[in-house]
């Protein structure tokens, strides 16, 4: 069972590792839903922890339909990450018809063949999650996991769909389904019983007062670990 925590800087990354997180998602601008962190933040975090760090690559929060200029920014950011010693990103791009932008994914993998990708919650805005997942199957050597709330506002509402996606992922031996959004110490046991995922992604629910402005709440993480392990 893998527990992934959102972090925003070196101090949070160190604390998350000490609290038992198996993997980190490094982001900036959580009020915007998470954007690409700065060069300095990426460098500090990569140098400070031993566990895997997935780095958000998202140039803006307006939508997931990227222009060619946006895509050049995305590729330059990935190049920066690789030069700093990272090889893991969180990325997602769609076409305006609600399908996966295969062309952008294919080009990223061509340029960065060793990149490890988490396809982020752009997946919750696709026209058909089953069809989108089957599209991602062709990239499974690089797209290792899909962060999703089952197409709903949170995992509680999306748990039926999450269960279907997890079953699909096991059956196809494809990218793992990682539930995220709205997970908490209070609901994780029931959601896990229904969904049976191997990866779970937590954000504000494991923070003091439920705010990204505050540090991690150790008791919340320990409760989650007890429920999952």
DRENNULUM-937630 format. One record per atom (N, C-alpha, C): residue in one letter; x, z, y; atom name. Coordinates in steps of 0.2 Angstrom, whole numbers, plus 2048, in hexadecimal, padded with zeros to 3 digits. Each point is the difference from the previous one (the first is absolute). Example, Ala and Ser with C-alpha at 12.3 -4.5 7.8 and 13.67 -1.06 7.14 Angstrom:
ATOM aa   u   w   v at
ATOM  A 842 827 7E4  N
ATOM  A 7FC 800 806 CA
ATOM  A 804 800 806  C
ATOM  S 7FE 7FC 805  N
ATOM  S 804 801 806 CA
ATOM  S 7FC 803 805  C
***
This chain:
ATOM aa   u   w   v at
ATOM  X 804 800 7FA  N
ATOM  X 7FC 800 806 CA
ATOM  X 804 800 806  C
ATOM  X 7FF 7FB 805  N
ATOM  X 804 800 806 CA
ATOM  X 7FC 802 806  C
ATOM  X 803 804 804  N
ATOM  X 7FD 803 806 CA
ATOM  X 804 7FD 806  C
ATOM  X 7FD 7FC 804  N
ATOM  X 803 7FD 806 CA
ATOM  X 7FD 803 806  C
ATOM  X 804 802 805  N
ATOM  X 7FE 803 806 CA
ATOM  X 803 7FC 806  C
ATOM  X 7FB 7FF 805  N
ATOM  X 802 7FD 806 CA
ATOM  X 805 804 804  C
ATOM  X 805 7FD 803  N
ATOM  X 805 804 804 CA
ATOM  X 801 7FB 806  C
ATOM  X 802 804 806  N
ATOM  X 801 7FC 806 CA
ATOM  X 808 801 803  C
ATOM  X 804 804 7FD  N
ATOM  X 806 801 802 CA
ATOM  X 805 804 7FB  C
ATOM  X 806 801 802  N
ATOM  X 805 803 7FB CA
ATOM  X 7FD 807 7FE  C
ATOM  X 7FE 804 804  N
ATOM  X 7FE 807 7FF CA
ATOM  X 7FB 800 7FB  C
ATOM  X 7FB 7FC 801  N
ATOM  X 7FA 800 7FB CA
ATOM  X 802 7FD 7F9  C
ATOM  X 805 7FB 800  N
ATOM  X 802 7FD 7FA CA
ATOM  X 804 806 7FC  C
ATOM  X 804 804 803  N
ATOM  X 803 805 7FD CA
ATOM  X 7FC 805 7FD  C
ATOM  X 7FB 802 804  N
ATOM  X 7FB 805 7FE CA
ATOM  X 7FC 7FD 7FA  C
ATOM  X 7FE 7FA 800  N
ATOM  X 7FB 7FD 7FB CA
ATOM  X 804 800 7FA  C
ATOM  X 807 7FE 800  N
ATOM  X 804 800 7FA CA
ATOM  X 800 807 7FD  C
ATOM  X 801 805 804  N
ATOM  X 801 807 7FD CA
ATOM  X 7FA 802 7FD  C
ATOM  X 7FA 7FE 803  N
ATOM  X 7F9 802 7FD CA
ATOM  X 7FE 7FC 7FA  C
ATOM  X 804 7FC 7FE  N
ATOM  X 7FF 7FC 7F9 CA
ATOM  X 7FD 7FA 801  C
ATOM  X 800 7FC 806  N
ATOM  X 7FD 7FA 800 CA
ATOM  X 805 7FB 7FC  C
ATOM  X 7FD 7FB 7FC  N
ATOM  X 804 7FC 7FC CA
ATOM  X 802 7FA 804  C
ATOM  X 7FC 7FE 805  N
ATOM  X 802 7FA 804 CA
ATOM  X 7FD 801 807  C
ATOM  X 803 7FD 805  N
ATOM  X 7FE 801 807 CA
ATOM  X 7FD 7F9 803  C
ATOM  X 7FC 800 805  N
ATOM  X 7FE 7FA 804 CA
ATOM  X 802 802 807  C
ATOM  X 805 7FC 802  N
ATOM  X 802 802 807 CA
ATOM  X 7FC 7FB 805  C
ATOM  X 7FD 803 805  N
ATOM  X 7FC 7FC 805 CA
ATOM  X 801 803 807  C
ATOM  X 7FE 7FC 805  N
ATOM  X 7FF 803 807 CA
ATOM  X 7F9 7FF 802  C
ATOM  X 7FE 802 805  N
ATOM  X 7F9 7FF 803 CA
ATOM  X 7FA 801 7FC  C
ATOM  X 800 806 7FD  N
ATOM  X 7FA 801 7FB CA
ATOM  X 7F9 7FF 803  C
ATOM  X 800 801 807  N
ATOM  X 7FA 7FF 803 CA
ATOM  X 7FD 7F9 800  C
ATOM  X 805 7FC 7FF  N
ATOM  X 7FF 7F9 7FF CA
ATOM  X 7FF 7FE 7F9  C
ATOM  X 800 805 7FC  N
ATOM  X 800 7FE 7F8 CA
ATOM  X 807 7FF 7FD  C
ATOM  X 805 801 804  N
ATOM  X 807 7FF 7FD CA
ATOM  X 803 7F9 802  C
ATOM  X 806 801 804  N
ATOM  X 803 7FA 802 CA
ATOM  X 807 800 7FD  C
ATOM  X 804 7FB 801  N
ATOM  X 807 800 7FF CA
ATOM  X 804 805 803  C
ATOM  X 804 805 7FD  N
ATOM  X 804 805 803 CA
ATOM  X 806 7FD 804  C
ATOM  X 803 804 804  N
ATOM  X 806 7FD 804 CA
ATOM  X 806 800 7FC  C
ATOM  X 805 7FC 802  N
ATOM  X 806 800 7FD CA
ATOM  X 803 807 7FE  C
ATOM  X 800 804 805  N
ATOM  X 803 807 800 CA
ATOM  X 7FD 804 7FB  C
ATOM  X 7F9 800 800  N
ATOM  X 7FC 804 7FB CA
ATOM  X 802 7FD 7F9  C
ATOM  X 800 7FA 7FF  N
ATOM  X 801 7FD 7F9 CA
ATOM  X 807 802 7FE  C
ATOM  X 805 7FF 804  N
ATOM  X 807 802 7FE CA
ATOM  X 800 808 7FE  C
ATOM  X 7FE 804 804  N
ATOM  X 800 807 7FF CA
ATOM  X 7FD 802 7FA  C
ATOM  X 7FA 7FD 7FE  N
ATOM  X 7FC 802 7FA CA
ATOM  X 804 7FE 7FA  C
ATOM  X 802 7FA 800  N
ATOM  X 804 7FD 7FA CA
ATOM  X 806 804 7FF  C
ATOM  X 803 803 805  N
ATOM  X 806 803 7FF CA
ATOM  X 7FF 808 7FE  C
ATOM  X 7FA 802 800  N
ATOM  X 7FE 807 800 CA
ATOM  X 7FD 802 7F9  C
ATOM  X 7FD 7FB 7FC  N
ATOM  X 7FD 802 7FA CA
ATOM  X 802 7FC 7FA  C
ATOM  X 7FF 802 7FA  N
ATOM  X 802 7FC 7FA CA
ATOM  X 7FA 7FD 7FD  C
ATOM  X 7FA 802 802  N
ATOM  X 7FA 7FD 7FD CA
ATOM  X 7FE 7F9 803  C
ATOM  X 7FD 7FC 7FD  N
ATOM  X 7FE 7F9 803 CA
ATOM  X 7FC 801 806  C
ATOM  X 802 7FB 805  N
ATOM  X 7FC 800 806 CA
ATOM  X 7FE 7F9 801  C
ATOM  X 7F9 7FF 800  N
ATOM  X 7FD 7FA 802 CA
ATOM  X 7FE 800 807  C
ATOM  X 803 7FB 804  N
ATOM  X 800 7FF 807 CA
ATOM  X 7FA 7FC 802  C
ATOM  X 7FC 802 804  N
ATOM  X 7FB 7FC 803 CA
ATOM  X 802 7FA 804  C
ATOM  X 7FE 7FA 7FF  N
ATOM  X 802 7FA 803 CA
ATOM  X 7F9 7FD 803  C
ATOM  X 7FE 802 806  N
ATOM  X 7FA 7FE 803 CA
ATOM  X 801 7FF 807  C
ATOM  X 800 7FA 803  N
ATOM  X 802 7FF 807 CA
ATOM  X 7FB 803 805  C
ATOM  X 7F9 800 7FE  N
ATOM  X 7FB 802 805 CA
ATOM  X 7FA 802 7FC  C
ATOM  X 7FB 803 803  N
ATOM  X 7FA 803 7FC CA
ATOM  X 7FA 7FC 801  C
ATOM  X 800 7FA 803  N
ATOM  X 7FA 7FD 802 CA
ATOM  X 7FC 7FD 7FA  C
ATOM  X 804 7FD 7FC  N
ATOM  X 7FD 7FD 7FA CA
ATOM  X 806 7FF 7FB  C
ATOM  X 7FF 7FC 7FA  N
ATOM  X 805 7FF 7FB CA
ATOM  X 801 7F8 800  C
ATOM  X 7FE 7FC 805  N
ATOM  X 801 7F9 800 CA
ATOM  X 805 7FF 805  C
ATOM  X 806 7FF 7FD  N
ATOM  X 806 7FF 804 CA
ATOM  X 802 7F9 802  C
ATOM  X 802 7FF 806  N
ATOM  X 802 7FA 803 CA
ATOM  X 808 7FF 7FD  C
ATOM  X 802 7FA 801  N
ATOM  X 807 7FE 7FF CA
ATOM  X 805 805 803  C
ATOM  X 7FE 801 807  N
ATOM  X 805 805 804 CA
ATOM  X 7FF 807 7FD  C
ATOM  X 7FB 802 7FE  N
ATOM  X 7FF 806 7FC CA
ATOM  X 804 801 7FA  C
ATOM  X 800 7FA 7FC  N
ATOM  X 804 800 7FA CA
ATOM  X 807 800 801  C
ATOM  X 802 7FD 805  N
ATOM  X 808 800 802 CA
ATOM  X 802 807 801  C
ATOM  X 7FB 804 804  N
ATOM  X 802 807 801 CA
ATOM  X 800 804 7FA  C
ATOM  X 7FB 7FF 7FC  N
ATOM  X 800 803 7F9 CA
ATOM  X 806 7FF 7FC  C
ATOM  X 803 7FA 800  N
ATOM  X 806 7FE 7FC CA
ATOM  X 806 803 803  C
ATOM  X 800 800 807  N
ATOM  X 806 803 803 CA
ATOM  X 800 808 7FF  C
ATOM  X 7FA 803 800  N
ATOM  X 800 807 7FE CA
ATOM  X 802 802 7F9  C
ATOM  X 7FE 7FB 7FB  N
ATOM  X 802 801 7F9 CA
ATOM  X 807 7FF 800  C
ATOM  X 803 7FC 803  N
ATOM  X 807 7FF 800 CA
ATOM  X 804 806 803  C
ATOM  X 7FD 803 805  N
ATOM  X 803 806 803 CA
ATOM  X 800 805 7FA  C
ATOM  X 7FA 801 7FD  N
ATOM  X 800 805 7FB CA
ATOM  X 805 7FF 7FA  C
ATOM  X 801 7FA 7FE  N
ATOM  X 805 7FF 7FB CA
ATOM  X 807 801 802  C
ATOM  X 801 7FF 806  N
ATOM  X 807 801 803 CA
ATOM  X 801 808 800  C
ATOM  X 7FB 804 801  N
ATOM  X 801 807 800 CA
ATOM  X 800 803 7F9  C
ATOM  X 7FF 7FC 7FB  N
ATOM  X 801 802 7F9 CA
ATOM  X 7F9 801 7FD  C
ATOM  X 7FA 7FE 803  N
ATOM  X 7FA 801 7FD CA
ATOM  X 7FE 7F9 7FD  C
ATOM  X 7FC 801 7FB  N
ATOM  X 7FD 7FA 7FC CA
ATOM  X 7F9 801 7FE  C
ATOM  X 7FC 804 804  N
ATOM  X 7F9 802 7FE CA
ATOM  X 7FC 7FF 807  C
ATOM  X 7FB 7FC 7FF  N
ATOM  X 7FC 800 806 CA
ATOM  X 7F8 801 7FE  C
ATOM  X 7FC 801 805  N
ATOM  X 7F9 800 800 CA
ATOM  X 7FD 7FA 804  C
ATOM  X 7FD 7FC 7FD  N
ATOM  X 7FE 7FA 804 CA
ATOM  X 7FA 7FD 7FD  C
ATOM  X 7FC 7FC 804  N
ATOM  X 7FA 7FD 7FE CA
ATOM  X 7FE 7FA 805  C
ATOM  X 7FF 7FA 7FE  N
ATOM  X 7FD 7FB 805 CA
ATOM  X 7FB 7FC 7FC  C
ATOM  X 7FB 7FF 804  N
ATOM  X 7FA 7FC 7FE CA
ATOM  X 7FF 7FA 804  C
ATOM  X 7FC 7FB 7FD  N
ATOM  X 7FD 7FA 803 CA
ATOM  X 7F9 802 803  C
ATOM  X 7FE 7FC 805  N
ATOM  X 7FA 802 803 CA
ATOM  X 7FA 800 7FC  C
ATOM  X 800 7FD 7FA  N
ATOM  X 7FB 7FF 7FB CA
ATOM  X 800 806 7FC  C
ATOM  X 804 805 801  N
ATOM  X 800 806 7FC CA
ATOM  X 803 800 7F9  C
ATOM  X 805 7FB 800  N
ATOM  X 804 800 7FA CA
ATOM  X 808 802 802  C
ATOM  X 804 801 7FB  N
ATOM  X 807 802 801 CA
ATOM  X 803 7FA 802  C
ATOM  X 805 801 805  N
ATOM  X 804 7FB 803 CA
ATOM  X 806 7FF 7FB  C
ATOM  X 7FF 7FC 7FB  N
ATOM  X 805 7FF 7FB CA
ATOM  X 806 7FC 803  C
ATOM  X 800 7FC 805  N
ATOM  X 805 7FD 803 CA
ATOM  X 805 805 803  C
ATOM  X 7FE 805 804  N
ATOM  X 804 805 803 CA
ATOM  X 803 804 7FB  C
ATOM  X 7FD 802 7FB  N
ATOM  X 803 804 7FB CA
ATOM  X 805 7FC 7FC  C
ATOM  X 7FF 7FA 7FE  N
ATOM  X 805 7FC 7FD CA
ATOM  X 806 7FF 804  C
ATOM  X 7FF 7FF 807  N
ATOM  X 806 7FF 804 CA
ATOM  X 804 806 801  C
ATOM  X 7FD 806 800  N
ATOM  X 803 807 800 CA
ATOM  X 804 801 7FA  C
ATOM  X 7FD 7FE 7FA  N
ATOM  X 804 801 7FA CA
ATOM  X 806 7FB 7FF  C
ATOM  X 7FF 7FA 803  N
ATOM  X 805 7FB 800 CA
ATOM  X 806 802 804  C
ATOM  X 7FF 803 806  N
ATOM  X 805 802 804 CA
ATOM  X 803 807 7FE  C
ATOM  X 7FC 804 7FD  N
ATOM  X 802 807 7FE CA
ATOM  X 7FE 801 7F8  C
ATOM  X 804 7FD 7FC  N
ATOM  X 7FE 800 7F9 CA
ATOM  X 800 806 7FC  C
ATOM  X 803 805 803  N
ATOM  X 801 807 7FD CA
ATOM  X 7FB 805 803  C
ATOM  X 7FC 7FE 804  N
ATOM  X 7FB 804 804 CA
ATOM  X 7FB 803 7FC  C
ATOM  X 7FE 806 801  N
ATOM  X 7FB 804 7FC CA
ATOM  X 7FA 801 805  C
ATOM  X 7FA 7FD 7FE  N
ATOM  X 7FB 800 805 CA
ATOM  X 7FA 804 7FE  C
ATOM  X 7FE 805 804  N
ATOM  X 7F9 802 800 CA
ATOM  X 7FB 7FC 804  C
ATOM  X 7FB 7FD 7FD  N
ATOM  X 7FB 7FC 804 CA
ATOM  X 7FB 805 803  C
ATOM  X 800 801 806  N
ATOM  X 7FC 806 804 CA
ATOM  X 7F9 7FE 800  C
ATOM  X 7FD 804 804  N
ATOM  X 7F8 800 800 CA
ATOM  X 7FD 7FA 804  C
ATOM  X 804 7FB 801  N
ATOM  X 7FD 7FA 802 CA
ATOM  X 7FC 7FE 7FA  C
ATOM  X 802 802 7FA  N
ATOM  X 7FC 7FF 7F9 CA
ATOM  X 7F9 802 801  C
ATOM  X 7FE 805 804  N
ATOM  X 7FA 802 801 CA
ATOM  X 7FB 7FC 804  C
ATOM  X 803 7FB 803  N
ATOM  X 7FD 7FB 804 CA
ATOM  X 7FF 7F9 7FD  C
ATOM  X 802 7FF 7FA  N
ATOM  X 7FF 7FA 7FC CA
ATOM  X 7F9 7FE 7FE  C
ATOM  X 7FF 7FA 7FF  N
ATOM  X 7F9 7FE 7FE CA
ATOM  X 7FE 803 7F9  C
ATOM  X 805 7FF 7FC  N
ATOM  X 7FF 803 7F9 CA
ATOM  X 806 803 7FE  C
ATOM  X 800 807 7FE  N
ATOM  X 806 803 7FE CA
ATOM  X 802 7FE 7F9  C
ATOM  X 7FC 7FE 7FC  N
ATOM  X 802 7FE 7F9 CA
ATOM  X 804 7F9 801  C
ATOM  X 7FD 7FC 804  N
ATOM  X 803 7F9 801 CA
ATOM  X 807 801 803  C
ATOM  X 800 805 805  N
ATOM  X 806 801 804 CA
ATOM  X 806 803 7FB  C
ATOM  X 7FD 805 7FC  N
ATOM  X 805 803 7FB CA
ATOM  X 803 7FB 7FC  C
ATOM  X 7FC 7FB 7FD  N
ATOM  X 803 7FB 7FC CA
ATOM  X 804 7FB 804  C
ATOM  X 7FF 7FF 806  N
ATOM  X 805 7FD 804 CA
ATOM  X 807 803 800  C
ATOM  X 800 807 801  N
ATOM  X 806 804 801 CA
ATOM  X 804 800 7F9  C
ATOM  X 7FC 7FF 7FB  N
ATOM  X 803 800 7F9 CA
ATOM  X 806 7FB 800  C
ATOM  X 800 7FA 803  N
ATOM  X 805 7FC 800 CA
ATOM  X 806 802 803  C
ATOM  X 800 805 804  N
ATOM  X 805 803 804 CA
ATOM  X 803 807 7FD  C
ATOM  X 7FD 801 7FA  N
ATOM  X 801 807 7FE CA
ATOM  X 807 803 7FF  C
ATOM  X 805 7FB 800  N
ATOM  X 807 802 7FF CA
ATOM  X 802 803 807  C
ATOM  X 7FD 7FF 805  N
ATOM  X 801 803 807 CA
ATOM  X 7FB 804 802  C
ATOM  X 7FA 7FE 7FF  N
ATOM  X 7FA 804 803 CA
ATOM  X 7FF 805 7FA  C
ATOM  X 802 807 801  N
ATOM  X 800 805 7FB CA
ATOM  X 7FA 804 800  C
ATOM  X 7FD 801 806  N
ATOM  X 7FA 804 800 CA
ATOM  X 7FB 7FE 806  C
ATOM  X 7FA 801 7FF  N
ATOM  X 7FB 7FF 805 CA
ATOM  X 7FD 806 803  C
ATOM  X 800 801 806  N
ATOM  X 7FD 806 804 CA
ATOM  X 7F9 7FE 802  C
ATOM  X 7FB 804 7FD  N
ATOM  X 7F9 7FE 802 CA
ATOM  X 7FC 806 7FF  C
ATOM  X 7FA 800 803  N
ATOM  X 7FB 805 800 CA
ATOM  X 7FA 7FC 7FC  C
ATOM  X 801 7FB 7FC  N
ATOM  X 7FB 7FD 7FD CA
ATOM  X 7FB 7FC 804  C
ATOM  X 802 7FE 806  N
ATOM  X 7FC 7FC 805 CA
ATOM  X 7FB 804 804  C
ATOM  X 801 806 7FF  N
ATOM  X 7FB 805 804 CA
ATOM  X 804 804 805  C
ATOM  X 7FD 803 804  N
ATOM  X 803 804 806 CA
ATOM  X 805 805 7FD  C
ATOM  X 7FF 803 7FA  N
ATOM  X 804 805 7FD CA
ATOM  X 7FF 800 7F8  C
ATOM  X 805 803 7FD  N
ATOM  X 800 800 7F9 CA
ATOM  X 7FA 803 7FC  C
ATOM  X 7FD 805 803  N
ATOM  X 7FA 803 7FE CA
ATOM  X 7FA 7FB 7FF  C
ATOM  X 7FF 7FC 805  N
ATOM  X 7FB 7FB 800 CA
ATOM  X 802 7FA 7FC  C
ATOM  X 807 7FF 7FF  N
ATOM  X 802 7FA 7FC CA
ATOM  X 802 801 7F9  C
ATOM  X 7FF 806 7FE  N
ATOM  X 803 802 7F9 CA
ATOM  X 7FD 7FC 7FA  C
ATOM  X 7FA 7FD 801  N
ATOM  X 7FE 7FC 7FA CA
ATOM  X 804 7FA 800  C
ATOM  X 801 7FD 806  N
ATOM  X 804 7FA 800 CA
ATOM  X 807 801 7FE  C
ATOM  X 803 806 803  N
ATOM  X 807 801 7FE CA
ATOM  X 801 801 7F8  C
ATOM  X 7FB 803 7FD  N
ATOM  X 800 800 7F9 CA
ATOM  X 800 7F9 7FD  C
ATOM  X 7FC 7FC 802  N
ATOM  X 801 7F9 7FE CA
ATOM  X 806 7FC 801  C
ATOM  X 803 802 806  N
ATOM  X 807 7FD 801 CA
ATOM  X 805 803 7FC  C
ATOM  X 800 806 7FF  N
ATOM  X 805 803 7FC CA
ATOM  X 800 7FD 7F9  C
ATOM  X 7FA 7FF 7FD  N
ATOM  X 7FF 7FE 7F9 CA
ATOM  X 802 7F8 800  C
ATOM  X 7FF 7FD 806  N
ATOM  X 803 7F9 800 CA
ATOM  X 807 800 800  C
ATOM  X 803 804 804  N
ATOM  X 807 800 800 CA
ATOM  X 804 802 7FA  C
ATOM  X 7FD 805 7FC  N
ATOM  X 802 801 7F9 CA
ATOM  X 800 7FA 7FC  C
ATOM  X 7FA 7FD 800  N
ATOM  X 7FF 7FB 7FB CA
ATOM  X 804 7FA 802  C
ATOM  X 802 7FF 806  N
ATOM  X 804 7FA 802 CA
ATOM  X 808 802 800  C
ATOM  X 801 806 7FF  N
ATOM  X 807 802 801 CA
ATOM  X 803 7FE 807  C
ATOM  X 7FC 801 805  N
ATOM  X 801 7FE 807 CA
ATOM  X 802 806 805  C
ATOM  X 800 7FE 806  N
ATOM  X 802 805 805 CA
ATOM  X 7FB 806 7FF  C
ATOM  X 803 806 801  N
ATOM  X 7FC 806 7FF CA
ATOM  X 7FB 801 806  C
ATOM  X 7FA 803 7FF  N
ATOM  X 7FC 802 805 CA
ATOM  X 801 807 802  C
ATOM  X 801 800 807  N
ATOM  X 802 807 803 CA
ATOM  X 7FA 802 805  C
ATOM  X 7FC 804 7FE  N
ATOM  X 7FA 802 804 CA
ATOM  X 803 804 806  C
ATOM  X 7FD 7FE 806  N
ATOM  X 802 803 806 CA
ATOM  X 7FB 800 805  C
ATOM  X 7FF 805 805  N
ATOM  X 7FB 801 805 CA
ATOM  X 7FB 804 7FE  C
ATOM  X 800 806 803  N
ATOM  X 7FB 805 7FF CA
ATOM  X 801 805 7FA  C
ATOM  X 806 7FF 7FD  N
ATOM  X 802 804 7FA CA
ATOM  X 802 807 803  C
ATOM  X 7FE 806 7FD  N
ATOM  X 801 806 802 CA
ATOM  X 801 805 7FA  C
ATOM  X 802 806 801  N
ATOM  X 801 805 7FB CA
ATOM  X 7F9 801 7FC  C
ATOM  X 7FB 800 804  N
ATOM  X 7F9 801 7FE CA
ATOM  X 7FD 7FB 7FC  C
ATOM  X 802 7FA 801  N
ATOM  X 7FC 7FA 7FC CA
ATOM  X 805 7FD 7FB  C
ATOM  X 806 801 800  N
ATOM  X 805 7FC 7FC CA
ATOM  X 7FE 801 7F8  C
ATOM  X 7FE 806 7FE  N
ATOM  X 7FF 801 7F9 CA
ATOM  X 7FA 7FC 7FE  C
ATOM  X 7FB 7FF 803  N
ATOM  X 7FA 7FC 7FF CA
ATOM  X 801 7F9 800  C
ATOM  X 804 7FE 805  N
ATOM  X 802 7F9 801 CA
ATOM  X 804 7FE 7FA  C
ATOM  X 805 804 7FF  N
ATOM  X 805 7FE 7FA CA
ATOM  X 7FC 800 7F9  C
ATOM  X 7FC 804 7FF  N
ATOM  X 7FC 800 7FA CA
ATOM  X 7FC 7FA 7FF  C
ATOM  X 7FE 7FD 806  N
ATOM  X 7FC 7FA 800 CA
ATOM  X 804 7FA 800  C
ATOM  X 806 800 803  N
ATOM  X 804 7FA 802 CA
ATOM  X 806 7FF 7FB  C
ATOM  X 803 806 7FE  N
ATOM  X 806 800 7FC CA
ATOM  X 806 7FC 802  C
ATOM  X 801 800 806  N
ATOM  X 806 7FC 803 CA
ATOM  X 806 804 7FE  C
ATOM  X 806 7FC 801  N
ATOM  X 806 803 7FF CA
ATOM  X 804 802 806  C
ATOM  X 7FD 7FD 806  N
ATOM  X 803 801 807 CA
ATOM  X 7FB 803 804  C
ATOM  X 801 805 805  N
ATOM  X 7FC 802 805 CA
ATOM  X 803 801 806  C
ATOM  X 7FD 7FE 806  N
ATOM  X 803 7FF 806 CA
ATOM  X 7FC 805 805  C
ATOM  X 804 805 803  N
ATOM  X 7FD 805 805 CA
ATOM  X 803 7FF 807  C
ATOM  X 7FB 802 804  N
ATOM  X 802 800 807 CA
ATOM  X 7FE 806 804  C
ATOM  X 7FC 800 804  N
ATOM  X 7FE 806 805 CA
ATOM  X 7FE 806 7FC  C
ATOM  X 7FD 7FF 7FA  N
ATOM  X 7FD 806 7FC CA
ATOM  X 805 805 7FE  C
ATOM  X 806 7FE 800  N
ATOM  X 805 804 7FE CA
ATOM  X 804 803 806  C
ATOM  X 7FD 7FF 806  N
ATOM  X 804 803 806 CA
ATOM  X 7FC 806 802  C
ATOM  X 803 804 804  N
ATOM  X 7FD 806 803 CA
ATOM  X 7FB 7FD 805  C
ATOM  X 7FA 803 7FF  N
ATOM  X 7FA 7FE 805 CA
ATOM  X 7FE 7F9 7FF  C
ATOM  X 803 7FC 7FA  N
ATOM  X 7FE 7FA 7FF CA
ATOM  X 802 7FB 805  C
ATOM  X 806 801 803  N
ATOM  X 802 7FC 806 CA
ATOM  X 807 7FE 7FF  C
ATOM  X 802 7F9 801  N
ATOM  X 806 7FD 7FF CA
ATOM  X 805 803 806  C
ATOM  X 7FE 804 804  N
ATOM  X 804 803 805 CA
ATOM  X 803 806 7FE  C
ATOM  X 7FE 803 7FA  N
ATOM  X 802 806 7FD CA
ATOM  X 804 7FF 7F9  C
ATOM  X 803 805 7FE  N
ATOM  X 804 7FF 7FA CA
ATOM  X 7FC 801 7FA  C
ATOM  X 803 7FE 7FA  N
ATOM  X 7FD 801 7FA CA
ATOM  X 7FD 807 7FE  C
ATOM  X 7FB 800 7FD  N
ATOM  X 7FD 807 7FD CA
ATOM  X 802 800 7F9  C
ATOM  X 804 805 7FF  N
ATOM  X 803 801 7F9 CA
ATOM  X 7FB 801 7FB  C
ATOM  X 7FB 805 802  N
ATOM  X 7FB 802 7FB CA
ATOM  X 7FB 7FA 7FE  C
ATOM  X 7FF 7FB 805  N
ATOM  X 7FC 7FA 7FE CA
ATOM  X 804 7FC 7FB  C
ATOM  X 806 7FF 801  N
ATOM  X 804 7FC 7FB CA
ATOM  X 800 803 7FA  C
ATOM  X 801 806 7FF  N
ATOM  X 801 804 7FA CA
ATOM  X 7F9 800 7FC  C
ATOM  X 7FB 800 804  N
ATOM  X 7F9 7FF 7FD CA
ATOM  X 7FF 7FA 7FD  C
ATOM  X 802 7FA 803  N
ATOM  X 800 7FA 7FE CA
ATOM  X 804 7FF 7F9  C
ATOM  X 806 802 801  N
ATOM  X 804 800 7FA CA
ATOM  X 7FE 803 7FA  C
ATOM  X 7FC 806 801  N
ATOM  X 7FD 803 7FA CA
ATOM  X 7FB 7FC 7FD  C
ATOM  X 7FC 7FD 805  N
ATOM  X 7FA 7FC 7FD CA
ATOM  X 802 7FA 7FC  C
ATOM  X 806 7FD 802  N
ATOM  X 802 7FA 7FE CA
ATOM  X 805 800 7FA  C
ATOM  X 804 805 800  N
ATOM  X 806 800 7FB CA
ATOM  X 7FE 803 7F9  C
***
